[in-house]
Amino acid sequence: MQNLNRKGFTLVELLVVIAIIAILVSILMPALSRIRDSAKMTVCKTNLKALGFGMIQYSRDFQDKIPCWGWEYDECGRFGPVTGTAYIEPNKNQLDRMFEGGYIWEYADSPKSYVCPTLNIDKQNPRRHSNYSGWPVWGWPDPDDPSHSGPAWSYTLNMQAGASSGDSQWRVNPELVQTSPYDVFMLYEEDDQLYTSYDNSGALFPTGDDYLGRYHLVTNEKLIGGTMVTLGSGNLVFFDGHVGDMNTEEFIDRVSTENGMKQLCGGYLGFTWPGH
């Protein structure tokens, strides 16, 4: 008679195996998350490297100065290096051009270079800021016309270096930035949860509202200036073209003093370098 005994797992053994798998997954998930975030940070740094190169190349072709407003797309009637026109609310034709209307498109012509992979746009719930009469955030969908809200971008120009150099349009020669092109950052990831990021083309320091974003490697929260801030790190490209990163807390500490703003931002509000 054939032996019908079969080898197999008991219910208890299966439960033990499932529990072990669950434990391994819980151990591996944080590591996988860090690997994924590290990959996003690498892409983000590559973006900033390309944009920094585009800004520097532009300066070599136009008066040895990088552009100011409109560096990323034609958001304000081409205020800056050539026309010097006053601020204009973007119209549909300008918005449709997307990044192709920006000053540096000729030198950085990949739309992906303008957007960090960590940027998450909720098109169903577009953001507005009550601080600015409910204007929609630049680059975010406009509830009144979601098809024409302009492109979404992640990086903000440090206009302080140009403002403190005495230029009326906040432009600056990358090679003449003070304290030095190596120390002063050109573009950075501004925190998009601040109301100032409704227009994150550029920032001046200190405003108390412009600081490095918390996009990468978010760990915990800390009370800074009476506000609970989620700490993470963001990327920057400097005026000499090299790319780095800095955590949120360090950035806020650096721009909390005049000397820190001189070294990192190239100046501060109300300050002009001697000789200008």
C-alpha positions as CSV (number, residue, x, y, z in Angstrom):
1,M,0.0,0.0,0.0
2,Q,1.3,3.4,-1.0
3,N,2.6,5.6,1.8
4,L,0.3,8.7,1.9
5,N,2.4,10.6,4.5
6,R,3.5,14.0,3.1
7,K,6.1,16.3,4.4
8,G,5.0,19.9,4.9
9,F,4.9,23.0,7.1
10,T,2.7,23.2,10.2
11,L,0.7,26.3,10.8
12,V,3.1,27.3,13.6
13,E,6.1,27.0,11.3
14,L,4.4,29.1,8.6
15,L,3.6,31.8,11.2
16,V,7.3,31.8,12.4
17,V,8.5,32.2,8.8
18,I,6.1,35.1,8.1
19,A,7.2,36.8,11.4
20,I,10.8,36.5,10.4
21,I,10.1,37.9,6.9
22,A,8.2,40.8,8.5
23,I,11.1,41.5,10.9
24,L,13.6,41.5,8.0
25,V,11.4,43.8,5.9
26,S,11.1,46.3,8.9
27,I,14.9,46.3,9.2
28,L,15.5,46.7,5.5
29,M,12.9,49.4,4.8
30,P,14.7,52.3,6.4
31,A,17.9,51.3,4.6
32,L,16.0,51.1,1.3
33,S,14.4,54.5,2.0
34,R,17.9,56.0,2.6
35,I,19.2,54.5,-0.6
36,R,16.2,55.9,-2.5
37,D,16.7,59.3,-1.0
38,S,20.4,59.2,-1.7
39,A,19.6,58.5,-5.4
40,K,17.2,61.5,-5.4
41,M,19.8,63.7,-3.9
42,T,22.3,62.7,-6.5
43,V,19.8,63.6,-9.3
44,C,19.1,66.9,-7.5
45,K,22.9,67.7,-7.4
46,T,23.2,66.9,-11.0
47,N,20.3,69.3,-11.8
48,L,22.0,72.1,-9.8
49,K,25.3,71.4,-11.5
50,A,23.6,71.8,-14.9
51,L,21.8,75.0,-13.9
52,G,24.9,76.5,-12.3
53,F,26.8,75.8,-15.5
54,G,24.0,77.4,-17.5
55,M,24.1,80.5,-15.4
56,I,27.9,80.8,-15.7
57,Q,27.8,80.3,-19.4
58,Y,25.1,82.9,-19.8
59,S,27.2,85.4,-17.9
60,R,30.1,84.9,-20.4
61,D,27.8,85.8,-23.2
62,F,25.9,88.7,-21.6
63,Q,27.8,91.4,-19.8
64,D,29.7,88.9,-17.6
65,K,26.7,88.8,-15.2
66,I,24.2,86.0,-14.4
67,P,20.5,86.8,-15.0
68,C,18.1,87.7,-12.2
69,W,14.3,87.6,-12.5
70,G,13.3,85.2,-15.3
71,W,16.3,83.0,-15.1
72,E,14.2,79.9,-15.1
73,Y,11.2,81.0,-17.2
74,D,9.5,84.1,-18.5
75,E,7.5,84.8,-15.4
76,C,7.7,88.6,-15.2
77,G,8.1,90.2,-18.6
78,R,11.9,89.6,-18.9
79,F,13.0,91.8,-16.0
80,G,16.7,91.6,-15.8
81,P,19.8,91.5,-17.9
82,V,18.5,93.0,-21.1
83,T,15.2,94.9,-20.9
84,G,15.1,95.9,-17.3
85,T,11.3,96.1,-17.6
86,A,9.1,96.5,-14.6
87,Y,7.3,93.5,-13.1
88,I,4.4,92.1,-15.3
89,E,1.9,89.5,-14.3
90,P,2.6,86.5,-16.6
91,N,0.1,85.9,-19.4
92,K,-1.0,82.7,-21.0
93,N,1.5,82.9,-23.8
94,Q,4.4,83.3,-21.4
95,L,3.3,80.4,-19.3
96,D,2.9,78.1,-22.3
97,R,6.5,78.6,-23.1
98,M,7.5,77.0,-19.8
99,F,11.2,76.9,-19.2
100,E,11.9,77.7,-22.9
101,G,11.3,81.4,-22.0
102,G,13.9,81.5,-19.3
103,Y,17.2,83.2,-19.8
104,I,19.4,80.1,-19.4
105,W,17.3,77.7,-21.6
106,E,19.9,77.9,-24.3
107,Y,22.5,76.5,-21.8
108,A,20.3,74.2,-19.7
109,D,17.6,72.9,-22.0
110,S,16.3,69.9,-20.2
111,P,13.0,70.6,-18.2
112,K,14.0,67.9,-15.7
113,S,17.0,69.9,-14.6
114,Y,14.7,72.5,-13.0
115,V,12.8,70.1,-10.8
116,C,14.1,68.0,-7.9
117,P,12.7,64.5,-7.8
118,T,11.5,65.2,-4.3
119,L,9.1,67.9,-5.4
120,N,5.5,66.6,-4.9
121,I,2.8,68.6,-6.5
122,D,-0.8,68.0,-5.5
123,K,-2.8,69.2,-8.5
124,Q,-6.1,68.5,-6.7
125,N,-5.3,70.8,-3.9
126,P,-3.2,73.7,-5.2
127,R,-1.5,75.8,-2.6
128,R,-2.3,79.5,-2.1
129,H,-0.8,81.9,0.4
130,S,-3.0,84.3,2.4
131,N,0.1,86.5,2.9
132,Y,-0.2,87.5,-0.7
133,S,-3.9,88.0,-1.2
134,G,-4.4,84.3,-2.0
135,W,-2.1,84.3,-5.0
136,P,-1.3,80.8,-6.3
137,V,2.2,79.6,-5.6
138,W,4.5,80.0,-8.6
139,G,4.8,76.8,-10.5
140,W,1.9,75.2,-8.7
141,P,-1.5,74.6,-10.3
142,D,-3.8,77.6,-10.2
143,P,-7.4,76.7,-9.1
144,D,-8.8,79.3,-11.4
145,D,-6.9,77.9,-14.4
146,P,-5.0,74.7,-13.6
147,S,-4.0,74.3,-17.2
148,H,-2.0,77.5,-17.3
149,S,-0.2,77.8,-13.9
150,G,3.4,77.9,-15.2
151,P,6.0,75.2,-14.7
152,A,7.0,73.8,-11.4
153,W,10.6,74.3,-10.4
154,S,12.6,73.6,-7.2
155,Y,15.5,76.0,-7.2
156,T,15.8,79.5,-6.0
157,L,18.4,82.1,-7.0
158,N,20.5,83.9,-4.3
159,M,19.9,87.5,-5.3
160,Q,21.7,88.9,-2.3
161,A,25.1,88.6,-3.9
162,G,24.0,90.8,-6.8
163,A,22.1,93.2,-4.5
164,S,25.1,93.7,-2.2
165,S,27.4,94.2,-5.2
166,G,25.4,97.4,-6.0
167,D,23.8,96.2,-9.2
168,S,20.4,97.8,-9.7
169,Q,19.0,94.6,-11.2
170,W,20.6,92.3,-8.6
171,R,22.9,90.7,-11.2
172,V,26.5,89.8,-10.4
173,N,29.7,88.6,-12.1
174,P,30.2,85.1,-10.8
175,E,34.0,85.6,-10.8
176,L,33.8,88.8,-8.7
177,V,31.4,87.6,-6.0
178,Q,32.4,88.5,-2.5
179,T,33.5,87.0,-0.2
180,S,34.5,84.5,-2.9
181,P,32.8,82.4,-5.6
182,Y,33.7,79.3,-3.7
183,D,32.0,80.3,-0.5
184,V,28.8,82.0,-1.8
185,F,26.0,79.9,-3.1
186,M,24.2,80.7,-6.3
187,L,21.1,78.5,-6.4
188,Y,19.5,76.4,-3.6
189,E,16.5,74.4,-2.7
190,E,14.2,76.9,-0.9
191,D,11.8,75.4,1.6
192,D,8.5,75.3,-0.4
193,Q,6.4,75.4,2.8
194,L,7.4,79.0,3.5
195,Y,5.1,81.7,2.2
196,T,8.0,83.3,0.4
197,S,8.2,80.4,-2.0
198,Y,5.1,81.7,-3.8
199,D,7.7,83.4,-5.9
200,N,10.8,81.3,-5.5
201,S,12.8,82.8,-8.4
202,G,15.1,84.4,-5.9
203,A,15.7,85.4,-2.3
204,L,17.3,88.2,-0.3
205,F,18.7,87.7,3.2
206,P,17.8,87.9,5.9
207,T,14.0,88.0,5.6
208,G,13.3,85.4,8.3
209,D,11.4,83.4,5.8
210,D,13.9,82.2,3.2
211,Y,15.9,79.2,4.1
212,L,17.2,75.9,2.7
213,G,14.5,73.3,2.1
214,R,14.0,70.1,4.1
215,Y,13.8,67.8,1.1
216,H,16.4,65.1,1.8
217,L,17.1,62.9,4.7
218,V,14.4,64.3,7.0
219,T,15.0,63.1,10.5
220,N,13.1,65.1,13.2
221,E,11.7,68.5,14.2
222,K,13.2,71.4,16.2
223,L,11.8,74.6,17.5
224,I,13.6,77.4,15.6
225,G,12.6,81.0,16.0
226,G,9.3,80.0,17.5
227,T,8.4,77.7,14.6
228,M,8.6,73.9,14.6
229,V,10.9,73.1,11.7
230,T,11.3,69.7,10.1
231,L,15.0,69.2,9.8
232,G,16.5,67.7,6.7
233,S,19.1,68.9,4.1
234,G,19.1,70.6,0.8
235,N,21.5,71.1,-2.1
236,L,23.2,74.2,-3.3
237,V,25.4,75.2,-6.2
238,F,28.0,77.9,-5.6
239,F,29.2,80.7,-7.9
240,D,32.3,78.7,-8.9
241,G,30.1,75.9,-10.1
242,H,30.7,73.3,-7.4
243,V,27.7,71.6,-5.7
244,G,27.2,70.8,-2.0
245,D,24.6,70.2,0.5
246,M,23.7,71.5,3.9
247,N,21.2,70.7,6.6
248,T,18.4,73.0,7.5
249,E,19.7,73.8,11.0
250,E,23.2,74.7,9.8
251,F,21.8,76.9,7.0
252,I,19.6,78.9,9.5
253,D,22.6,79.2,11.9
254,R,24.8,80.5,9.1
255,V,22.4,83.2,8.0
256,S,21.6,84.3,11.5
257,T,24.6,86.6,11.7
258,E,25.9,89.3,9.5
259,N,29.3,87.6,9.0
260,G,27.6,84.3,8.2
261,M,25.4,86.0,5.6
262,K,28.4,87.8,4.0
263,Q,30.3,84.5,3.7
264,L,27.4,82.3,2.5
265,C,25.0,84.7,0.8
266,G,27.4,87.4,-0.4
267,G,25.9,90.0,1.8
268,Y,22.6,90.9,3.6
269,L,19.7,93.3,3.3
270,G,20.9,96.9,3.4
271,F,24.6,96.0,3.0
272,T,26.7,97.0,-0.1
273,W,30.3,95.9,-0.4
274,P,32.8,98.8,-0.2
275,G,33.6,100.3,-3.6
276,H,30.1,100.0,-5.0
